């Protein structure tokens, strides 16, 4: 089993499984036991399974606008275009109409991502062949330039909810593209960058607790500033990663995915906690603990790196418990789960765990 910057690729699959729960369904189970040499291999396997499943349900269709010159009226008549045809003695009507079509941006993203993966030498030949097979059903779907995709305006509703996980995988793939020297050719980075992994790490930890510990009511709320009303206009939003609650106790977890889990003091070469991270979690805790009860704790949770010295500390700060911990992702997934379980039980005591 190969690694992606120190993380077993199979574990990235498990993290994706929690982030996108559709992967926990039985038709994806065999992926978790397969061997992947590269991260692109994993993405190709997930897309192949997901697209094949989508084909059984039918590809998503939406109304797409067309402008055509037709012999009979269809939709709305384009007066200007029709007059132009009359002047040229053409017996055509210029029409504008909407047609229910598979050739929409959702399917275009799936096709573009699959074709690019099929061109990558880092993807296993067997998986490239499998992708090519499902792409035979996309003849009527156009490719789309990756840089032209407006990810922020994609909207999911009842008819295309099954695309949500697939398009998130596509985003991981397409956002990691590097334009090669050959025009129109792309190559892929051999790993997920820190920004992608940071988001995945955060989502994974949140969804792990949501699934296995429903009594802790895992969520990612915003914390209100504990100051006088009207003075908050220019204050930043305090957006948490994970908040666990049980009775009167609260644990705020801020996840971090850095190449270096400690900062090095340039003058002396000594290692210390990242000061900005510490200030951040302390601010969250003190503004959550409005009554100064001490029942709110904070934790900085770093993805463990291959560094020799990594943070592992518990201490009291102004009446509240603070922890700086690491989660080792370069181990069997059972060990990762055990680490997360220990975080919950060490603060809340014995609590019921819902098994997968």
LOMI-780398 format. One record per residue: x, y, z of N, C-alpha, C in turn; residue in one letter. Coordinates in steps of 0.001 Angstrom, whole numbers. Example, Ala and Ser with C-alpha at 12.3 -4.5 7.8 and 13.67 -1.06 7.14 Angstrom:
R       nxx       nyy       nzz      caxx      cayy      cazz       cxx       cyy       czz   type
R     13190     -5690      7800     12300     -4500      7800     13200     -3300      7800      a
R     12850     -2250      7080     13670     -1060      7140     12900        30      7870      s
//
This chain:
R       nxx       nyy       nzz      caxx      cayy      cazz       cxx       cyy       czz   type
R       850     -1199         0         0         0         0       877      1238         0      x
R       726      2062     -1021      1541      3260     -1147      1013      4373      -255      x
R      1864      5417      -101      1505      6555       741      1319      7804      -100      x
R       482      8679       382       306      9997      -214       794     10998       806      x
R      2072     11404       657      2710     12326      1604      2558     11830      3039      x
R      2853     10550      3279      2859     10039      4637      1548      9429      5092      x
R       539      9385      4241      -740      8784      4610      -998      7593      3696      x
R     -1357      6458      4281     -1710      5309      3470     -2892      5673      2573      x
R     -2773      5383      1290     -3825      5762       345     -5153      5101       710      x
R     -5083      3890      1242     -6321      3231      1662     -7025      4043      2746      x
R     -6240      4690      3600     -6851      5509      4653     -7520      6755      4088      x
R     -7002      7261      2962     -7675      8387      2308     -9055      7934      1835      x
R     -9144      6687      1386    -10454      6141      1009    -11395      6126      2210      x
R    -10884      5663      3356    -11735      5619      4554    -12159      7024      4982      x
R    -11236      7980      4869    -11582      9365      5213    -12669      9889      4277      x
R    -12537      9588      2996    -13567      9973      2029    -14894      9284      2343      x
R    -14815      8043      2852    -16023      7286      3171    -16853      7972      4243      x
R    -16172      8583      5199    -16896      9314      6242    -17344     10687      5740      x
R    -16477     11338      4980    -16825     12662      4460    -18020     12582      3506      x
R    -18073     11500      2719    -19179     11278      1778    -19744      9896      2068      x
R    -20788      9838      2857    -21251      8562      3418    -21741      7578      2371      x
R    -22021      8071      1163    -22463      7168       109    -21419      6083      -148      x
R    -20137      6389       137    -19074      5403       -88    -19154      4238       886      x
R    -19904      4386      1970    -20021      3310      2942    -21015      2246      2497      x
R    -21695      2497      1379    -22648      1514       879    -21913       306       319      x
R    -22619      -812       255    -21986     -2092       -59    -21313     -2132     -1422      x
R    -21831     -1410     -2414    -21247     -1521     -3752    -19881      -851     -3861      x
R    -19448      -145     -2804    -18110       443     -2789    -17158      -339     -1883      x
R    -17681     -1349     -1175    -16892     -2022      -141    -15562     -2562      -649      x
R    -15565     -3160     -1843    -14352     -3813     -2336    -13219     -2824     -2586      x
R    -13551     -1549     -2789    -12503      -549     -3009    -11596      -459     -1792      x
R    -12196      -567      -593    -11418      -452       640    -10388     -1545       812      x
R    -10552     -2673       114     -9597     -3773       249     -8627     -3854      -929      x
R     -8786     -2978     -1922     -7896     -3007     -3087     -6570     -2318     -2796      x
R     -5587     -2618     -3623     -4269     -2000     -3498     -4169      -844     -4493      x
R     -3765       310     -3999     -3622      1488     -4854     -2194      2006     -4784      x
R     -1581      2138     -5958      -208      2623     -6008      -147      4149     -5991      x
R     -1200      4791     -6484     -1230      6253     -6559     -2620      6744     -6180      x
R     -2690      7989     -5735     -3974      8565     -5339     -4930      8630     -6521      x
R     -4393      8835     -7745     -5259      8876     -8926     -5936      7526     -9166      x
R     -5237      6455     -8806     -5796      5110     -8903     -7058      4996     -8060      x
R     -6976      5508     -6850     -8122      5477     -5934     -9290      6273     -6503      x
R     -9003      7480     -6990    -10064      8312     -7547    -10711      7644     -8763      x
R     -9891      7019     -9600    -10419      6337    -10786    -11344      5191    -10384      x
R    -10962      4447     -9339    -11788      3329     -8870    -13130      3825     -8338      x
R    -13099      4903     -7557    -14340      5449     -6990    -15252      5971     -8099      x
R    -14673      6702     -9048    -15487      7252    -10141    -16083      6149    -11012      x
R    -15309      5111    -11283    -15818      4007    -12102    -17038      3377    -11451      x
R    -16916      3073    -10156    -18036      2482     -9418    -19229      3435     -9380      x
R    -18936      4692     -9061    -20012      5666     -8907    -20742      5956    -10199      x
R    -19995      6085    -11292    -20624      6377    -12588    -21429      5172    -13070      x
R    -20891      3960    -12863    -21624      2749    -13258    -22955      2666    -12511      x
R    -22922      3010    -11246    -24146      3018    -10438    -25116      4088    -10943      x
R    -24565      5246    -11324    -25404      6332    -11825    -26049      5957    -13160      x
R    -25324      5233    -13986    -25867      4817    -15280    -27085      3916    -15104      x
R    -27082      3098    -14052    -28235      2231    -13787    -29457      3061    -13405      x
R    -29221      4165    -12700    -30322      5055    -12311    -30725      5978    -13462      x
R    -29767      6205    -14366    -29976      7159    -15453    -29196      8428    -15199      x
R    -28534      8939    -16224    -27771     10174    -16080    -28715     11346    -15828      x
R    -28244     12258    -15024    -29041     13445    -14687    -29282     14292    -15938      x
R    -30513     14739    -16103    -30866     15606    -17226    -31398     16934    -16700      x
R    -31094     17995    -17409    -31686     19286    -17086    -31938     20047    -18385      x
R    -32758     21066    -18292    -33089     21831    -19493    -31904     22691    -19912      x
R    -31533     22539    -21178    -30420     23289    -21757    -30966     24154    -22888      x
R    -30565     25412    -22919    -31058     26348    -23944    -30374     26104    -25288      x
R    -31166     26151    -26361    -30649     25974    -27720    -31137     27114    -28608      x
R    -30333     27464    -29588    -30721     28407    -30646    -30469     27712    -31977      x
R    -31538     27390    -32702    -31399     26648    -33956    -32275     27263    -35046      x
R    -31872     26999    -36291    -32675     27397    -37453    -33485     26182    -37888      x
R    -34809     26259    -37760    -35681     25115    -37994    -36729     25427    -39059      x
R    -37312     24351    -39609    -38360     24505    -40630    -39706     24812    -39997      x
R    -39902     24367    -38750    -41153     24646    -38033    -40818     25321    -36710      x
R    -41766     26073    -36198    -41533     26820    -34958    -41392     25878    -33771      x
R    -40383     26151    -32973    -40201     25405    -31724    -39755     26391    -30646      x
R    -40498     26461    -29575    -40137     27381    -28509    -40443     28820    -28874      x
R    -39480     29687    -28634    -39655     31125    -28840    -39015     31547    -30171      x
R    -39745     32363    -30916    -39243     32825    -32211    -38263     33978    -32016      x
R    -37085     33838    -32643    -36102     34923    -32654    -36395     35784    -33892      x
R    -37070     36907    -33679    -37512     37762    -34788    -36331     38239    -35629      x
R    -35286     38724    -34980    -34136     39275    -35700    -33503     38218    -36608      x
R    -33306     37008    -36066    -32690     35943    -36855    -33577     35496    -37994      x
R    -34888     35435    -37754    -35835     34995    -38781    -35897     35997    -39936      x
R    -35910     37289    -39629    -35901     38326    -40676    -34632     38215    -41514      x
R    -33521     37932    -40849    -32247     37777    -41563    -32344     36628    -42573      x
R    -32993     35516    -42178    -33171     34390    -43101    -34079     34780    -44274      x
R    -35124     35537    -43993    -36046     35958    -45053    -35320     36808    -46097      x
R    -34455     37688    -45624    -33698     38547    -46536    -32766     37722    -47411      x
R    -32314     36589    -46884    -31436     35709    -47653    -32227     34634    -48406      x
R    -33572     34786    -48388    -34475     33852    -49074    -34349     32417    -48539      x
R    -34070     32307    -47263    -34009     30993    -46616    -35324     30736    -45896      x
R    -35903     29565    -46133    -37170     29207    -45504    -36912     28569    -44131      x
R    -36341     29353    -43247    -35999     28862    -41908    -36498     29834    -40847      x
R    -36849     29280    -39710    -37225     30084    -38547    -36112     29983    -37507      x
R    -35714     31111    -36998    -34697     31118    -35946    -35422     30948    -34605      x
R    -35132     29841    -33922    -35892     29481    -32713    -34985     29375    -31484      x
R    -35528     29777    -30361    -34872     29586    -29068    -35755     28662    -28232      x
R    -35185     27547    -27756    -35993     26590    -26994    -35120     25866    -25964      x
R    -35773     25318    -24970    -35099     24528    -23939    -35374     23055    -24179      x
R    -34336     22244    -23986    -34479     20809    -24213    -33863     20049    -23046      x
R    -34586     19042    -22565    -34077     18200    -21485    -32914     17378    -22026      x
R    -31734     17553    -21421    -30529     16975    -22027    -29559     16429    -20979      x
R    -28841     15382    -21379    -27751     14849    -20551    -26495     15704    -20687      x
R    -26471     16553    -21716    -25281     17370    -21978    -25314     18637    -21117      x
R    -25189     18424    -19811    -25179     19536    -18856    -23867     19526    -18083      x
R    -23642     20559    -17299    -22340     20739    -16654    -21998     19596    -15701      x
R    -22984     18972    -15073    -22715     17884    -14137    -22084     16695    -14860      x
R    -22694     16295    -15971    -22149     15175    -16740    -20873     15565    -17480      x
R    -20769     16827    -17880    -19544     17293    -18535    -18344     17199    -17586      x
R    -18564     17516    -16320    -17481     17412    -15334    -17081     15954    -15143      x
R    -18072     15058    -15062    -17770     13630    -14923    -16954     13127    -16110      x
R    -17371     13504    -17317    -16674     13034    -18519    -15258     13596    -18582      x
R    -15116     14882    -18342    -13797     15518    -18415    -12832     14897    -17417      x
R    -13295     14698    -16187    -12444     14102    -15154    -12042     12686    -15532      x
R    -13002     11910    -16008    -12719     10519    -16382    -11722     10438    -17527      x
R    -11906     11273    -18544    -10993     11263    -19697     -9580     11645    -19265      x
R     -9466     12642    -18397     -8137     13052    -17918     -7491     11933    -17109      x
R     -8266     11257    -16272     -7723     10125    -15507     -7284      8997    -16437      x
R     -8039      8779    -17512     -7684      7734    -18476     -6355      8021    -19170      x
R     -5947      9283    -19191     -4700      9677    -19858     -3496      9653    -18921      x
R     -3734      9379    -17635     -2643      9435    -16662     -1936      8089    -16537      x
R      -623      8052    -16758       114      6796    -16609       111      6279    -15173      x
R      -190      7152    -14217      -218      6734    -12810     -1477      5942    -12466      x
R     -2446      5909    -13390     -3663      5131    -13167     -3477      3741    -13762      x
R     -3778      2737    -12973     -3659      1345    -13376     -4415      1087    -14683      x
R     -3821       272    -15574     -4417       -16    -16885     -5820      -595    -16732      x
R     -5997     -1468    -15754     -7314     -2084    -15531     -8369     -1018    -15215      x
R     -7980       -38    -14426     -8939      1005    -14054     -9188      1980    -15210      x
R     -8152      2212    -16013     -8347      3059    -17195     -9338      2403    -18157      x
R     -9215      1089    -18313    -10122       338    -19190    -11551       387    -18664      x
R    -11695       260    -17346    -13029       304    -16731    -13670      1674    -16916      x
R    -12869      2728    -16781    -13388      4082    -16998    -13822      4267    -18450      x
R    -13005      3747    -19363    -13321      3868    -20793    -14654      3190    -21102      x
R    -14917      2091    -20428    -16155      1338    -20653    -17378      2158    -20248      x
R    -17328      2804    -19080    -18499      3594    -18653    -18633      4871    -19479      x
R    -17511      5344    -20027    -17561      6568    -20836    -18242      6353    -22185      x
R    -18448      5085    -22587    -19157      4808    -23835    -20585      5351    -23792      x
R    -21109      5553    -22590    -22480      6046    -22424    -22543      7575    -22390      x
R    -21397      8226    -22611    -21339      9693    -22544    -21103     10325    -23913      x
R    -21491      9628    -24989    -21267     10139    -26349    -21919     11498    -26577      x
R    -23080     11700    -25989    -23817     12947    -26225    -23384     14072    -25285      x
R    -22392     13788    -24440    -21937     14773    -23447    -20627     15397    -23904      x
R    -20542     16709    -23865    -19327     17426    -24265    -18298     17437    -23134      x
R    -17055     17664    -23507    -16004     17939    -22530    -16132     19403    -22107      x
R    -15522     19748    -20982    -15533     21129    -20510    -14120     21507    -20064      x
R    -13723     22718    -20358    -12404     23194    -19930    -12397     23282    -18400      x
R    -11482     22566    -17721    -11476     22561    -16249    -11453     23948    -15625      x
R    -10731     24877    -16253    -10622     26225    -15676    -11918     27024    -15804      x
R    -12857     26534    -16641    -14119     27248    -16846    -15228     26766    -15910      x
R    -14935     25758    -15114    -15969     25222    -14218    -16172     26171    -13038      x
R    -17391     26605    -12843    -17724     27486    -11714    -18305     26624    -10593      x
R    -17396     26064     -9798    -17795     25113     -8763    -18778     25730     -7769      x
R    -18610     27002     -7497    -19421     27642     -6450    -20881     27847     -6838      x
R    -21208     27701     -8117    -22610     27905     -8513    -23332     26585     -8794      x
R    -22646     25459     -8622    -23308     24169     -8805    -24330     23981     -7690      x
R    -25529     23609     -8047    -26595     23438     -7066    -27123     22004     -7110      x
R    -27250     21429     -5923    -27745     20058     -5830    -29168     20066     -5270      x
R    -30027     19279     -5913    -31385     19114     -5423    -31753     17637     -5537      x
R    -33002     17335     -5324    -33427     15939     -5209    -32976     15082     -6391      x
R    -33059     15623     -7600    -32779     14823     -8799    -31298     14565     -9054      x
R    -30408     15324     -8397    -28972     15110     -8657    -28146     14960     -7384      x
R    -28798     14614     -6265    -28071     14426     -5009    -26992     13359     -5127      x
R    -27243     12346     -5966    -26279     11253     -6119    -24988     11712     -6787      x
R    -24989     12922     -7355    -23789     13463     -8008    -22864     14164     -7015      x
R    -23333     14435     -5819    -22584     15280     -4890    -21213     14694     -4569      x
R    -21177     13427     -4195    -19898     12795     -3883    -19024     12706     -5127      x
R    -19614     12322     -6260    -18837     12172     -7493    -18182     13488     -7903      x
R    -18919     14586     -7800    -18354     15876     -8207    -17325     16379     -7208      x
R    -17453     15988     -5952    -16403     16333     -4992    -15105     15606     -5329      x
R    -15213     14347     -5751    -14029     13612     -6206    -13456     14295     -7448      x
R    -14324     14697     -8362    -13868     15403     -9567    -13136     16688     -9200      x
R    -13633     17375     -8188    -12974     18619     -7762    -11564     18325     -7261      x
R    -11412     17268     -6463    -10081     16877     -5996     -9149     16642     -7182      x
R     -9671     15940     -8194     -8851     15597     -9362     -8518     16838    -10188      x
R     -9533     17583    -10589     -9331     18699    -11516     -8600     19866    -10873      x
R     -8806     20074     -9583     -8124     21177     -8915     -6643     20862     -8710      x
R     -6279     19590     -8867     -4875     19211     -8719     -4157     19075    -10049      x
R     -4762     19581    -11121     -4157     19473    -12453     -3057     20506    -12655      x
R     -2066     20111    -13396     -1007     21016    -13820      -980     20994    -15344      x
R     -1022     22159    -15966      -990     22231    -17431       401     21855    -17920      x
R       468     20884    -18821      1764     20449    -19338      2194     21346    -20494      x
R      3368     21070    -21056      3892     21889    -22155      3124     21648    -23452      x
R      2489     20490    -23582      1691     20208    -24774       329     20878    -24646      x
R       -56     21610    -25671     -1306     22361    -25626     -2494     21431    -25375      x
R     -3290     21817    -24370     -4489     21052    -24066     -4251     19790    -23276      x
R     -3008     19506    -22942     -2694     18295    -22185     -2514     18643    -20711      x
R     -2979     17750    -19867     -2849     17975    -18437     -2104     16820    -17796      x
R     -1392     17127    -16746      -828     16075    -15907     -1288     16347    -14486      x
R     -1226     15339    -13658     -1763     15478    -12312      -657     15445    -11279      x
R      -867     16214    -10211        53     16135     -9083       -56     14735     -8493      x
R      1055     14233     -7959      1066     12875     -7436       510     12772     -6027      x
R        15     13863     -5494      -522     13837     -4135     -1539     14957     -3980      x
R     -2330     14860     -2935     -3254     15939     -2599     -2491     17003     -1836      x
R     -2694     18260     -2172     -1957     19308     -1479     -2541     19545       -86      x
R     -1853     20388       692     -2256     20617      2079     -3665     21176      2182      x
R     -4034     22033      1239     -5357     22654      1303     -6463     21617      1142      x
R     -6309     20712       162     -7299     19660       -33     -7353     18735      1172      x
R     -6172     18315      1634     -6126     17378      2747     -6639     18011      4027      x
R     -6415     19295      4197     -6905     19984      5390     -8428     19928      5450      x
R     -9077     20189      4314    -10542     20142      4270    -11057     18723      4490      x
R    -10383     17758      3880    -10802     16368      4031    -10607     15895      5467      x
R     -9477     16251      6076     -9176     15872      7455    -10246     16421      8404      x
R    -10577     17680      8236    -11600     18330      9070    -12953     17642      8919      x
R    -13361     17405      7668    -14660     16778      7393    -14700     15347      7921      x
R    -13594     14626      7788    -13519     13246      8254    -13729     13161      9761      x
R    -13014     13983     10526    -13120     13935     11986    -14543     14285     12424      x
R    -15119     15316     11813    -16488     15710     12154    -17469     14574     11891      x
R    -17389     13976     10701    -18346     12932     10333    -18113     11642     11110      x
R    -16871     11388     11518    -16602     10207     12350    -17379     10317     13654      x
R    -17278     11449     14308    -17991     11628     15574    -19502     11693     15367      x
R    -19933     12279     14281    -21370     12329     13990    -21949     10917     13871      x
R    -21214     10058     13195    -21722      8711     12923    -21617      7812     14151      x
R    -20442      7780     14776    -20202      6812     15850    -20657      7287     17227      x
R    -20780      8602     17417    -21159      9123     18732    -22303     10138     18603      x
R    -23494      9665     18222    -24622     10593     18057    -24970     11349     19336      x
R    -24668     10755     20501    -24990     11422     21770    -24139     12668     21996      x
R    -23015     12792     21274    -22147     13966     21434    -22574     15127     20536      x
R    -23571     14900     19701    -24157     15964     18863    -23085     16768     18112      x
R    -22199     16051     17445    -21097     16699     16713    -21636     17675     15677      x
R    -21077     18871     15670    -21501     19910     14728    -20341     20870     14505      x
R    -20548     21821     13599    -19521     22837     13314    -20170     24216     13357      x
R    -20622     24643     14540    -21329     25926     14638    -20381     27119     14681      x
R    -20940     28278     14512    -20194     29516     14743    -20372     29917     16205      x
R    -19329     30496     16776    -19375     30946     18165    -19538     32460     18178      x
R    -20468     32918     18996    -20719     34359     19090    -19674     35014     19986      x
R    -19284     36217     19641    -18348     36979     20466    -19051     37419     21753      x
R    -18400     37191     22876    -18964     37548     24177    -18599     38995     24526      x
R    -19168     39913     23752    -18892     41334     23979    -20187     42122     23864      x
R    -20114     43410     24136    -21303     44258     24095    -21942     44251     22708      x
R    -23254     44260     22686    -24009     44293     21427    -23655     45534     20610      x
R    -23502     45316     19300    -23230     46441     18415    -21761     46676     18145      x
R    -20895     45961     18882    -19455     46167     18692    -18829     45066     17848      x
R    -19675     44237     17210    -19163     43061     16500    -19028     43246     14995      x
R    -19354     44416     14488    -19413     44616     13034    -18123     44250     12314      x
R    -16993     44539     12932    -15715     44337     12249    -14922     43157     12808      x
R    -15563     42362     13654    -14885     41197     14213    -15017     40013     13257      x
R    -13991     39173     13161    -14067     38013     12269    -15051     36972     12791      x
R    -15556     36160     11883    -16457     35072     12263    -15662     33961     12935      x
R    -16172     33466     14045    -15525     32333     14717    -16212     31050     14247      x
R    -15676     30457     13187    -16232     29244     12598    -15460     28039     13115      x
R    -16128     27187     13858    -15455     26015     14422    -15355     24893     13394      x
R    -14455     23952     13661    -14354     22735     12853    -15265     21652     13420      x
R    -15084     21354     14710    -15869     20313     15377    -16181     20758     16798      x
R    -17438     20644     17195    -17834     20876     18586    -18610     19651     19060      x
R    -18146     19052     20173    -18814     17906     20786    -19446     18363     22096      x
R    -20690     17931     22341    -21395     18343     23561    -22056     17144     24220      x
R    -21959     17086     25547    -22658     16081     26335    -22998     16695     27678      x
R    -24276     16808     27963    -24756     17485     29178    -24182     18899     29206      x
R    -23420     19221     30243    -22893     20588     30358    -21468     20714     29831      x
R    -20893     19604     29359    -19496     19625     28912    -19408     19842     27400      x
R    -18412     20621     27004    -18214     20949     25586    -16737     20791     25239      x
R    -16468     20156     24098    -15097     20049     23585    -15061     20650     22186      x
R    -14247     21680     22015    -14071     22322     20708    -12766     21812     20104      x
R    -12858     21193     18930    -11673     20635     18264    -11393     21445     17008      x
R    -10170     21901     16885     -9738     22616     15682     -8696     21751     14987      x
R     -9020     21248     13793     -8110     20352     13083     -7110     21147     12256      x
R     -5904     20611     12159     -4842     21260     11389     -4097     20202     10578      x
R     -3849     20532      9312     -3067     19634      8456     -1903     20437      7892      x
R      -760     20333      8572       430     21092      8190      1581     20135      7892      x
R      2519     20613      7092      3750     19846      6878      4565     19795      8163      x
R      4465     20854      8975      5204     20927     10240      4221     21215     11364      x
R      4142     20289     12313      3170     20422     13394      3647     21355     14502      x
R      4917     21720     14480      5468     22662     15464      6153     23796     14708      x
R      6192     24968     15320      6933     26072     14717      8325     26136     15340      x
R      9298     26550     14545     10689     26618     15003     11066     28074     15225      x
R     11544     28366     16415     12006     29720     16729     13339     29952     16033      x
R     13374     30906     15114     14564     31123     14285     15792     31502     15106      x
R     15572     32204     16192     16716     32695     16966     17422     31582     17734      x
R     16619     30690     18334     17216     29654     19177     17068     28245     18594      x
R     16251     28097     17560     16054     26783     16965     15158     25876     17788      x
R     14502     26413     18803     13626     25606     19653     12252     25453     19003      x
R     11550     24374     19350     10231     24100     18795      9143     24495     19788      x
R      8117     25134     19283      6982     25526     20118      5685     25257     19365      x
R      4573     25298     20098      3273     25189     19440      3082     26389     18505      x
R      2284     26194     17457      1951     27313     16572      1150     28337     17371      x
R      1716     29509     17549      1084     30511     18411      -284     30947     17899      x
R      -417     31165     16590     -1705     31607     16043     -2806     30582     16290      x
R     -2451     29294     16167     -3427     28234     16416     -3873     28228     17871      x
R     -2909     28432     18761     -3206     28441     20195     -4096     29626     20568      x
R     -3775     30800     20017     -4610     31979     20270     -6038     31737     19764      x
R     -6134     31089     18611     -7441     30852     17995     -8315     29954     18865      x
R     -7791     28804     19278     -8602     27868     20061     -8925     28451     21435      x
R     -7995     29213     22009     -8244     29856     23302     -9395     30859     23181      x
R     -9407     31618     22097    -10483     32587     21861    -11827     31885     21714      x
R    -11852     30777     20971    -13088     30008     20810    -13618     29552     22165      x
R    -12721     28972     22961    -13121     28401     24251    -13659     29474     25195      x
R    -12945     30575     25327    -13351     31609     26292    -14658     32292     25881      x
R    -14900     32427     24580    -16158     33036     24147    -17323     32055     24223      x
R    -17031     30754     24164    -18073     29740     24351    -18429     29601     25834      x
R    -17420     29667     26678    -17617     29505     28125    -17979     30856     28756      x
R    -19153     31344     28409    -19580     32679     28834    -19610     32806     30353      x
R    -20032     31737     31042    -20143     31800     32497    -18878     31446     33245      x
R    -17766     31246     32511    -16488     30858     33137    -16646     29633     34033      x
R    -17363     28633     33525    -17608     27420     34307    -16434     26453     34278      x
R    -15599     26565     33245    -14505     25616     33077    -14945     24330     32409      x
R    -16226     24262     31991    -16757     23050     31359    -16534     23010     29848      x
R    -15872     24015     29323    -15550     24046     27891    -14052     23823     27725      x
R    -13697     22844     26905    -12286     22536     26650    -11981     22743     25176      x
R    -10713     22951     24875    -10294     23136     23492     -9174     22188     23124      x
R     -9163     21765     21869     -8108     20859     21399     -7658     21250     20002      x
R     -6357     21371     19825     -5757     21479     18499     -5370     20073     18079      x
R     -5947     19586     16992     -5680     18223     16535     -4961     18275     15191      x
R     -3683     17918     15211     -2860     17940     14003     -2793     16545     13388      x
R     -2783     16485     12060     -2469     15228     11391      -979     14970     11606      x
R      -652     13806     12133       736     13508     12475      1597     13437     11224      x
R      2770     14009     11299      3732     13970     10195      4850     12998     10557      x
R      5866     12936      9710      6997     12055      9985      8088     12764     10776      x
R      7740     13903     11387      8698     14623     12220      9028     13812     13474      x
R     10216     14031     13999     10644     13327     15211      9888     13836     16432      x
R      9738     15150     16521      9051     15765     17656      7686     16264     17197      x
R      6633     15753     17834      5269     16175     17505      4557     16567     18796      x
R      3581     17462     18725      2920     17929     19943      2055     16865     20600      x
R      2091     16844     21922      1242     15951     22717      1194     16507     24130      x
R       214     17345     24395       191     18023     25693     -1230     18339     26130      x
R     -1436     18304     27463     -2670     18754     28099     -2292     19769     29163      x
R     -3034     20854     29258     -2723     21862     30267     -3952     22727     30517      x
R     -3960     23406     31651     -5039     24336     31985     -4609     25741     31589      x
R     -5530     26474     30974     -5244     27848     30581     -6419     28723     31006      x
R     -6183     29577     31968     -7212     30496     32463     -8495     29763     32858      x
R     -8322     28578     33483     -9470     27842     34007    -10091     26839     33067      x
R     -9585     26712     31843    -10123     25754     30875     -9036     24793     30417      x
R     -9441     23543     30196     -8488     22539     29729     -8184     22748     28249      x
R     -6902     22715     27923     -6453     22814     26533     -5589     21597     26209      x
R     -5709     21117     24990     -4903     19983     24545     -4336     20272     23168      x
R     -3144     19785     22942     -2531     19837     21615     -2112     18410     21291      x
R     -2779     17791     20314     -2585     16375     20028     -2307     16157     18538      x
R     -1851     14958     18221     -1689     14556     16821     -2471     13277     16572      x
R     -2954     13132     15348     -3656     11922     14931     -2807     11243     13867      x
R     -2353     10034     14161     -1495      9299     13234     -2354      8677     12140      x
R     -2210      9160     10911     -2970      8645      9776     -2195      7586      8997      x
R      -935      7394      9362       -79      6429      8671       -60      5114      9449      x
R     -1245      4543      9632     -1387      3305     10384     -2674      2636      9942      x
R     -2919      1426     10425     -4165       739     10084     -5355      1581     10526      x
R     -6442      1531      9759     -7559      2423     10072     -8152      2136     11447      x
R     -8081       898     11886     -8562       571     13226     -7844      1373     14295      x
R     -6558      1622     14085     -5785      2425     15040     -6202      3896     14994      x
R     -6539      4387     13801     -7023      5768     13675     -8332      5925     14446      x
R     -9228      4959     14266    -10510      4994     14972    -10300      4959     16479      x
R     -9362      4141     16928     -9080      4043     18366     -8582      5376     18925      x
R     -7738      6067     18158     -7246      7376     18601     -8401      8370     18760      x
R     -9314      8369     17797    -10461      9282     17870    -11396      8905     19020      x
R    -11567      7602     19238    -12392      7148     20364    -11800      7616     21688      x
R    -10483      7514     21810     -9809      7905     23055     -9961      9401     23334      x
R     -9965     10208     22281    -10169     11651     22466    -11533     11903     23103      x
R    -12551     11204     22599    -13912     11397     23122    -14041     10896     24555      x
R    -13551      9681     24818    -13739      9095     26151    -12859      9750     27209      x
R    -11704     10273     26809    -10822     10908     27791    -11433     12189     28346      x
R    -12323     12807     27594    -12949     14044     28076    -14363     13806     28609      x
R    -15132     12972     27917    -16532     12774     28302    -16759     11516     29136      x
R    -15734     10686     29305    -15916      9435     30022    -16486      8362     29108      x
R    -16965      7282     29688    -17504      6178     28896    -18809      6594     28222      x
R    -18821      6515     26907    -20022      6841     26139    -20248      5759     25095      x
R    -21502      5570     24738    -21851      4508     23800    -21368      4847     22395      x
R    -20739      3856     21766    -20267      4023     20392    -21130      3200     19450      x
R    -21591      3833     18403    -22348      3142     17365    -21361      2548     16373      x
R    -21401      1243     16199    -20467       584     15287    -20940       731     13849      x
R    -19985       594     12922    -20299       760     11494    -21232      -337     11017      x
//
